[in-house]
Amino acid sequence: MNYEDGRALLVIKLAGMPFESLPDTDIKMRFDSLNRVIAALGKLNRPGFDGGSNS
């Protein structure tokens, strides 16, 4: 959408969880799970990591 003065508007819809309708424990559980995944990815991509190969 463009405005007359040259400004623009963009709306992006993202998939996610409806945090307003979930109990706090569910939100915390999903957050902790995502943190574990991100931490594991960081460990796999660290400098000097050979992917577990023994060659």
N, C-alpha and C positions, 0 to 999 in steps of 0.2 A: 504494500500500500504506500503510495507516495502522497506527500502533502504539497500544497502549492509553493511553500517556501523552501522546498528541496529536502526536507526531512523525510525519513523513511521509517516504516514500522514493520517488524518481522515477528511473527509468533511461531514458536517451536513447541510442539507437543512431544513430551518424553514419556516413555513407559516407566512406571514406578509403582510404589505401594501407596494406598490411601491412608496416610498416617493419621488423619483425623478420626478414622473409624477403627483403628487397631489399638489393642491394649498396649501400654508401655512396655510390657515384657516381650511382646512380639517384635516391637520396633527395636528393642535392645538386642534381641536374639539375631535379627537380620543384620543389624549394624556390626555386631561382633563377628558374625559369619563372613561378612564382606571384608572386615579388617584382616581376618585370618587368610583369606584368599590373596589379598593384596600383599600381605607380609610374605606369603609363600612365593609369590611371583618375584618379589624383591630379592629373596634369597636365591632363586634360580638364576636371576640375571646379574648377580654380583660379579665384580671382576675376579678372575681367577677360577671361577666355577667351571668345571669341565663337563657338566651334565651327568656325572656319575660313571663315566666310562673309565675303565682301568687300563687303557692302552697308553 
